[in-house]
Amino acid sequence: MIPKQKAFFLRVTGLVQGVGFRPFVYRISQQHGLSGWVRNTNECVEIFVQGAEQSLERFFHDLESHPPPAARVRDILRFPEALKNETGFIITRSENQSDRITEISPDIAVCEECLQDMQHQTNRVHYPFINCTHCGPRFTIINDLPYDRKNTSMKPFPMCDSCRKEYENVNDRRFHAQPVACSVCGPHYSFITKNDRIESVDAIMDRLAGLLLNGGIVAIKGLGGYHLACDATNEAAVGNLRLLKNREGKPLAVMFPDPATIRKYAEISEAEEKSLLSWKRPIVLLESNNKNHLASGVNVGLNLTGAMLPYLPFHYLLFDKLKIPAIVLTSGNISDEPILIDDAEAIRTFLDTTDGLLVYNRKIENRTDDSVVRIMSDAERVFRRSRGMTPSPVTLPFSTEGILATGAELVNTFCIGKGSQAILSQHIGDLQNTETTSYYEETLGKFQRLFRMKPERVVSDLHPDYFTSRFAARQEGLEHFKVQHHHAHIASCMAEHGLDEHVIGVAMDGTGYGTDGNIWGAEFLYCDLADFERFSHFEYMPLPGGDRGIEEPWRMAVSYLFSVYGDEMKDLDLPFVKGLDKDKLSFILNMISSGTNSPLVSSAGRLFDAVAALLGLCGVATFPAEAPMRLESIVMEKVTEQYPFILQDDISFEPMIRAIVEDLASEIDPGIIAAKFHNSVISVIFEVVKKMKVQYHCNKVVLSGGTFQNKYLLEGVERLLERTGFEVSSHRIIPANDGGIALGQIAIAAKRKALSCV
């Protein structure tokens, strides 16, 4: 009996281009004896397949259950078709069909097979641009869709006969790997100093290894921009690198050759090792151990090390030569400017200030910093979303088409809407200099072109003076929505988890413009995606000096002490008070008393600043959130005590401040004080959420805001809420900090748009 024959047309959406999806389809069709074709379009992968009914069912099962490792299938639409006179299965040419788009693959760390080939393939021995369909550059080299070589920065490199043969062989791992190259036809590195230029890869690695071993600093062109590198165990080298970057205090990222070496310097859990070894290869924040020590300038006294593993073939070649256990590998920029990607600019910036530059002759189309994650509650939490993660979208349950969300002022990302997708940009940075705002506008233009997006509506923060708010207001002819900062925080977490209902939102961060004109930052909201109601917040406190008060946490400590003790605070027998300059103190107290340049803030970040300053941990911050980070870093484990507080319409910490002052006077260990303080904030959140549950009959809690990047705080709040039956959602793939704000903005605007159409 002849098996019944059927035919189907399939449209597969998701991350299905640049990840070896078409060869995968070809292989499983061959395996099941089917005929037809597969092709890329700019919006999806299309498949026509026909054959025996049972074979087709097995094909569909494999298609859904066993896609390539980096692929992420969102939908498979299947349509019955008439049988055709097809023999065999082929991969056809890509087609550009409409303004709809498919997902673009993030960059993928080099795979084990390519590392093996780099040791044995004649034309790829020690070739640092080796790649295949399972690995290599993607987002950083693309300039248009569909993802074909002609639309990438590999266009200037015609394939040699050997690479072409692999590229066209459907059974080869490099079949249609768009960046495929070898030492004969592909890009190459050069090492440039003031005195010479080296072209040989082996000679370059020898020179780099020697310079790093002897305390040198080198600029290295990476996947998404330049890095600066030095020996992470050399105090002088790290100090010189900090001077070069004009970066006084912020911790530096460190690359190790393998997990075994990391374990000599930091603790690694199973979940942390999984993140370190994932194809995304992020920087993972790890707790340092006491076995060995990196240079003190690497993590500047904090108990965390930002560790990552090699992700480029070049990194492996370098570590084969290095005689040091780790290198600092930090963004190649000056101070808060964007990471450099232009070779000529990098040479102008670094040739005279480093021991040399490693460059290559392929253009970086889209700059990306290294992504940063931390494991909390045994789950990976993204702190900075860039290389390996961008531009993967978030799918919403309603249309985002034509909406542009401009994001926040600090750690900015923007977000564009396409269909039902919200597409977040890579990490842009703090929009407080012309270099970064230019990068913002340039990248936005690229996203609009790349994703065929024409804005119809623009959404921004309420703050009138943010660059992003002013930028939105300048967009002529576009409907302009404004969204409150902390509502956007909660909405970003809701969008990440697919929530479209009322929730109890707890937003804890440093700064956000409130609907009453004050600065918010510790907010309890009853909200959905369309609107919110403010239930409670931390008590308002004056922030003397405005932004200057954020840079100098001692000012906030004075503000809290003055609110509790009045003028008597000047007589407190505390090291903090005794260490204050009397003239400066009088000036600040006059500012607070008169309300001069002392905006009112209800901010978790400023409360953490104040306590850190009282404990002598951070009077003047050298980087954002330094004071809260130092406070978290000294928390003594297994302390269960907490300080008192008062729950009214707002939350008063007056009794807590008095108790902390008493503990300081009694010379209680600062680690115990830090633990009791954190326990108090956890308890406050829990008690307020319980009250909201009674009032609103709601059991779903959403946690967002940069303060929830504090591991002790997040884990404590989640544990307490979940134990008492609350359903808790917190960030994982989207940053809890302002890097996620744009997603919340677009979700709110899209929901309001959907409601207006009903």
QUIDAPE-V510612 format. One record per residue. N is the residue number from 1. SS is DSSP state (~ for helix, > for strand, _ for the rest). PSI is psi as a letter, one per 30 degrees, with the letter a starting at -180 (NA if undefined). BURIAL is I if it has 16 or more other C-alpha atoms within 10 Angstrom, else O. Layout:
BEGIN
N:SS:PSI:BURIAL
N:SS:PSI:BURIAL
END
This chain:
BEGIN
1:_:k:O
2:_:k:O
3:_:k:O
4:_:k:O
5:>:k:O
6:>:l:I
7:>:k:I
8:>:k:I
9:>:k:I
10:>:k:I
11:>:j:I
12:>:k:I
13:>:l:I
14:>:a:I
15:>:i:I
16:_:g:I
17:_:k:I
18:_:g:I
19:_:g:I
20:_:g:I
21:~:e:I
22:~:e:I
23:~:e:I
24:~:e:I
25:~:e:I
26:~:e:I
27:~:e:O
28:~:f:I
29:~:e:I
30:~:e:O
31:~:e:O
32:_:g:I
33:_:h:I
34:_:l:I
35:>:l:I
36:>:b:I
37:>:l:I
38:>:k:I
39:>:l:I
40:>:k:I
41:>:l:I
42:_:f:I
43:_:f:I
44:_:a:I
45:>:k:I
46:>:k:I
47:>:k:I
48:>:k:I
49:>:k:I
50:>:l:I
51:>:a:I
52:>:k:I
53:~:e:O
54:~:e:O
55:~:e:I
56:~:e:I
57:~:e:O
58:~:e:O
59:~:e:I
60:~:e:O
61:~:e:O
62:~:e:O
63:~:e:I
64:~:e:O
65:~:f:O
66:_:h:O
67:_:l:I
68:_:l:I
69:_:e:O
70:_:f:I
71:_:l:I
72:>:j:I
73:>:k:I
74:>:e:O
75:>:k:O
76:>:j:I
77:>:k:O
78:>:k:O
79:>:k:O
80:>:k:O
81:>:l:O
82:_:k:O
83:_:k:O
84:_:l:O
85:_:i:O
86:_:k:O
87:_:k:O
88:_:l:O
89:>:k:I
90:>:l:I
91:>:k:I
92:_:l:O
93:_:k:O
94:_:l:I
95:>:k:O
96:_:j:O
97:_:f:O
98:_:a:O
99:_:f:O
100:_:l:O
101:_:l:I
102:_:l:I
103:_:k:I
104:_:k:I
105:_:k:I
106:_:l:I
107:_:k:I
108:>:k:I
109:_:k:I
110:_:k:I
111:_:l:I
112:~:e:O
113:~:e:O
114:~:e:I
115:~:e:I
116:~:e:O
117:~:e:I
118:~:f:I
119:~:f:O
120:~:e:O
121:_:k:O
122:~:e:O
123:~:g:I
124:~:g:I
125:_:k:I
126:_:g:I
127:_:j:I
128:_:g:I
129:_:g:I
130:_:k:I
131:_:l:I
132:>:a:I
133:_:f:I
134:_:f:I
135:>:l:I
136:>:a:I
137:_:k:I
138:_:d:I
139:~:e:I
140:~:f:I
141:~:f:I
142:>:k:I
143:_:f:I
144:_:l:I
145:_:l:I
146:_:l:I
147:_:i:I
148:_:l:I
149:~:e:I
150:~:f:I
151:~:g:O
152:>:l:I
153:_:g:I
154:_:f:I
155:_:e:O
156:_:f:O
157:_:i:I
158:_:k:O
159:_:k:I
160:_:l:O
161:~:e:O
162:~:e:O
163:~:e:I
164:~:e:I
165:~:e:O
166:~:e:I
167:~:e:I
168:~:f:O
169:_:j:O
170:_:f:I
171:_:g:O
172:_:k:O
173:_:f:I
174:_:g:I
175:_:j:I
176:_:h:I
177:_:j:I
178:_:e:I
179:_:g:I
180:_:k:I
181:_:l:I
182:_:a:I
183:_:f:I
184:_:e:O
185:_:f:I
186:_:a:I
187:_:l:I
188:_:l:I
189:>:l:I
190:>:k:I
191:>:k:I
192:>:k:I
193:_:l:I
194:_:f:O
195:_:f:O
196:_:l:O
197:>:k:O
198:>:k:O
199:_:f:O
200:_:k:O
201:~:e:I
202:~:e:O
203:~:e:O
204:~:e:I
205:~:e:I
206:~:e:O
207:~:e:I
208:~:e:I
209:~:e:I
210:~:e:O
211:~:e:I
212:~:e:I
213:~:e:I
214:_:g:O
215:_:g:I
216:_:l:I
217:_:k:I
218:>:k:I
219:>:k:I
220:>:k:I
221:>:j:I
222:_:a:I
223:_:e:I
224:_:g:I
225:_:l:I
226:>:k:I
227:>:l:I
228:>:k:I
229:>:k:I
230:>:l:I
231:>:j:I
232:_:f:I
233:_:g:I
234:_:j:I
235:~:e:I
236:~:e:I
237:~:e:I
238:~:e:I
239:~:e:I
240:~:e:I
241:~:e:I
242:~:e:I
243:~:e:O
244:~:e:I
245:~:f:I
246:_:h:O
247:_:j:I
248:_:e:I
249:_:f:I
250:_:k:I
251:_:l:I
252:_:k:I
253:_:k:I
254:>:k:I
255:>:k:I
256:>:l:I
257:_:f:I
258:_:l:I
259:~:e:I
260:~:e:O
261:~:e:O
262:~:e:I
263:_:f:I
264:_:f:O
265:_:f:I
266:>:l:I
267:_:k:I
268:_:j:I
269:_:l:O
270:~:e:O
271:~:e:O
272:~:e:I
273:~:e:O
274:~:e:O
275:~:e:I
276:~:e:I
277:~:f:I
278:_:l:O
279:_:f:I
280:_:f:I
281:_:h:I
282:_:l:I
283:>:k:I
284:>:k:I
285:>:j:I
286:>:k:I
287:>:k:O
288:>:l:I
289:_:a:I
290:_:g:O
291:_:e:O
292:_:l:O
293:_:k:O
294:_:l:I
295:_:k:I
296:~:f:I
297:~:f:I
298:~:e:I
299:~:g:I
300:_:h:I
301:_:f:O
302:_:l:I
303:_:g:I
304:>:k:I
305:>:k:I
306:>:j:I
307:>:k:I
308:>:l:I
309:>:l:I
310:_:k:I
311:_:f:I
312:_:k:I
313:~:e:I
314:~:e:I
315:~:e:I
316:~:e:I
317:~:e:I
318:~:e:I
319:~:f:I
320:~:f:O
321:~:f:O
322:_:k:I
323:_:g:O
324:_:l:I
325:_:f:I
326:>:l:I
327:>:k:I
328:>:k:I
329:>:j:I
330:>:l:I
331:>:k:I
332:_:i:I
333:_:l:I
334:_:k:I
335:_:b:O
336:_:g:I
337:_:l:I
338:_:l:I
339:_:k:I
340:_:k:I
341:_:f:I
342:_:k:I
343:~:e:I
344:~:e:O
345:~:e:O
346:~:e:I
347:~:e:I
348:~:e:O
349:~:e:I
350:~:f:I
351:_:e:I
352:_:f:O
353:_:f:O
354:_:l:I
355:_:g:I
356:_:l:I
357:>:k:I
358:>:j:I
359:>:l:I
360:>:l:I
361:_:h:O
362:_:k:I
363:_:k:I
364:_:j:I
365:_:e:I
366:_:j:I
367:_:k:I
368:_:k:I
369:_:l:I
370:_:k:I
371:_:l:I
372:>:k:I
373:>:l:I
374:>:k:I
375:>:k:I
376:>:k:I
377:_:h:O
378:_:g:O
379:>:k:O
380:>:k:I
381:>:k:I
382:>:k:I
383:>:e:I
384:>:k:I
385:_:j:I
386:_:c:I
387:_:k:I
388:_:f:I
389:_:f:I
390:_:k:I
391:_:h:I
392:_:k:I
393:_:l:I
394:>:k:I
395:>:k:I
396:_:l:I
397:_:g:O
398:_:l:O
399:_:k:I
400:_:g:I
401:_:k:I
402:_:g:I
403:>:k:I
404:>:k:I
405:>:k:I
406:_:f:I
407:_:a:I
408:_:l:I
409:_:e:I
410:_:l:I
411:_:h:I
412:>:k:I
413:_:l:I
414:_:l:I
415:>:k:I
416:>:l:I
417:>:k:I
418:>:j:I
419:_:b:I
420:_:g:I
421:>:k:I
422:>:j:I
423:>:j:I
424:>:k:I
425:_:l:I
426:_:l:I
427:_:k:I
428:_:e:I
429:>:a:I
430:_:k:I
431:_:i:I
432:_:g:O
433:_:l:O
434:~:e:O
435:~:e:O
436:~:e:I
437:~:e:I
438:~:e:O
439:~:e:I
440:~:e:I
441:~:e:O
442:~:e:O
443:~:e:I
444:~:e:I
445:~:e:O
446:~:e:I
447:~:e:I
448:~:e:I
449:~:e:O
450:~:e:I
451:_:g:I
452:_:h:I
453:_:k:I
454:_:j:I
455:_:k:I
456:_:f:O
457:>:k:I
458:>:k:I
459:>:k:I
460:>:l:I
461:>:l:I
462:_:f:I
463:_:k:I
464:_:f:O
465:_:f:O
466:_:k:I
467:~:e:I
468:~:e:I
469:~:e:I
470:~:e:O
471:~:e:O
472:~:e:I
473:~:f:I
474:_:f:O
475:_:j:O
476:_:k:O
477:_:g:O
478:_:k:I
479:>:k:O
480:>:j:I
481:>:k:I
482:>:k:I
483:>:k:I
484:_:k:I
485:~:e:I
486:~:f:I
487:~:e:I
488:~:e:I
489:~:e:I
490:~:e:I
491:~:e:I
492:~:e:I
493:~:e:I
494:~:e:I
495:~:e:I
496:~:e:I
497:_:g:I
498:_:g:O
499:_:k:I
500:_:i:I
501:_:l:O
502:_:k:I
503:>:l:I
504:>:j:I
505:>:k:I
506:>:j:I
507:>:j:I
508:>:j:I
509:>:a:I
510:>:e:I
511:>:k:I
512:>:k:I
513:>:k:I
514:_:l:I
515:_:f:O
516:_:g:O
517:_:f:O
518:_:l:O
519:>:j:I
520:>:l:I
521:>:f:I
522:>:i:I
523:>:k:I
524:>:j:I
525:>:k:I
526:>:j:I
527:>:l:I
528:_:a:I
529:_:f:I
530:_:e:I
531:_:l:I
532:>:l:I
533:>:k:O
534:>:j:O
535:>:e:I
536:>:l:I
537:>:l:I
538:>:l:I
539:_:k:I
540:_:k:I
541:>:k:I
542:>:k:I
543:>:j:I
544:>:k:I
545:_:g:I
546:_:b:I
547:~:e:O
548:~:e:O
549:~:f:I
550:~:e:I
551:~:f:I
552:_:i:I
553:~:f:I
554:~:f:I
555:~:e:I
556:~:e:I
557:~:e:I
558:~:e:I
559:~:e:I
560:~:e:I
561:~:e:I
562:~:e:I
563:~:f:I
564:~:e:I
565:~:f:O
566:~:b:O
567:~:f:O
568:~:f:O
569:~:f:I
570:~:f:I
571:~:g:O
572:_:k:O
573:_:i:O
574:_:k:I
575:~:e:O
576:~:e:I
577:~:e:I
578:~:f:O
579:_:f:O
580:_:k:O
581:_:k:O
582:~:e:O
583:~:e:O
584:~:e:O
585:~:e:I
586:~:e:O
587:~:e:O
588:~:e:I
589:~:e:I
590:~:e:O
591:~:e:I
592:~:e:I
593:~:e:O
594:~:f:O
595:_:g:O
596:_:k:O
597:_:h:O
598:>:i:I
599:>:l:I
600:>:k:I
601:>:k:I
602:>:i:I
603:>:k:I
604:~:e:I
605:~:e:I
606:~:e:I
607:~:e:I
608:~:e:I
609:~:e:I
610:~:e:I
611:~:e:I
612:~:e:I
613:~:e:I
614:~:e:I
615:_:g:I
616:_:g:I
617:_:e:I
618:_:j:I
619:_:e:I
620:_:k:I
621:_:k:I
622:_:f:O
623:_:l:O
624:_:k:O
625:_:g:I
626:~:e:I
627:~:e:I
628:~:e:I
629:~:e:I
630:~:e:I
631:~:e:I
632:~:e:I
633:~:f:I
634:_:g:I
635:_:k:I
636:_:k:I
637:_:l:O
638:_:g:O
639:_:k:O
640:_:f:O
641:_:l:O
642:_:l:I
643:_:l:I
644:_:l:I
645:_:l:I
646:>:k:O
647:>:j:I
648:_:b:O
649:_:e:O
650:_:l:I
651:>:k:I
652:>:k:I
653:_:g:I
654:~:e:I
655:~:f:O
656:~:e:I
657:~:e:I
658:~:e:I
659:~:e:I
660:~:e:I
661:~:e:I
662:~:e:O
663:~:e:O
664:~:e:I
665:~:e:O
666:_:g:O
667:_:h:O
668:_:k:O
669:_:k:O
670:~:e:I
671:~:e:I
672:~:e:I
673:~:e:I
674:~:e:I
675:~:e:I
676:~:e:I
677:~:e:I
678:~:e:I
679:~:e:I
680:~:e:I
681:~:e:I
682:~:e:I
683:~:e:I
684:~:e:I
685:~:e:I
686:~:e:I
687:~:e:O
688:~:e:I
689:~:e:I
690:~:e:I
691:~:e:O
692:~:e:I
693:~:e:I
694:~:e:O
695:~:e:O
696:~:f:O
697:_:h:O
698:_:k:I
699:_:f:I
700:>:k:I
701:>:k:I
702:>:k:I
703:>:k:I
704:>:l:I
705:_:k:I
706:~:f:I
707:~:f:I
708:~:g:I
709:~:f:I
710:_:j:I
711:~:e:I
712:~:e:I
713:~:e:I
714:~:e:I
715:~:e:I
716:~:e:I
717:~:e:I
718:~:e:I
719:~:e:O
720:~:e:O
721:~:e:I
722:~:e:O
723:~:f:O
724:_:g:O
725:_:g:O
726:_:k:I
727:>:j:O
728:>:k:I
729:>:k:I
730:>:l:I
731:_:k:I
732:_:d:I
733:_:f:I
734:_:k:I
735:_:k:I
736:_:f:I
737:_:a:I
738:~:f:I
739:~:f:I
740:~:f:I
741:~:e:I
742:~:e:I
743:~:e:I
744:~:e:I
745:~:e:I
746:~:e:I
747:~:e:I
748:~:e:I
749:~:e:I
750:~:e:I
751:~:e:I
752:~:e:O
753:~:e:I
754:~:e:O
755:~:e:O
756:~:f:O
757:~:f:O
758:_:NA:O
END
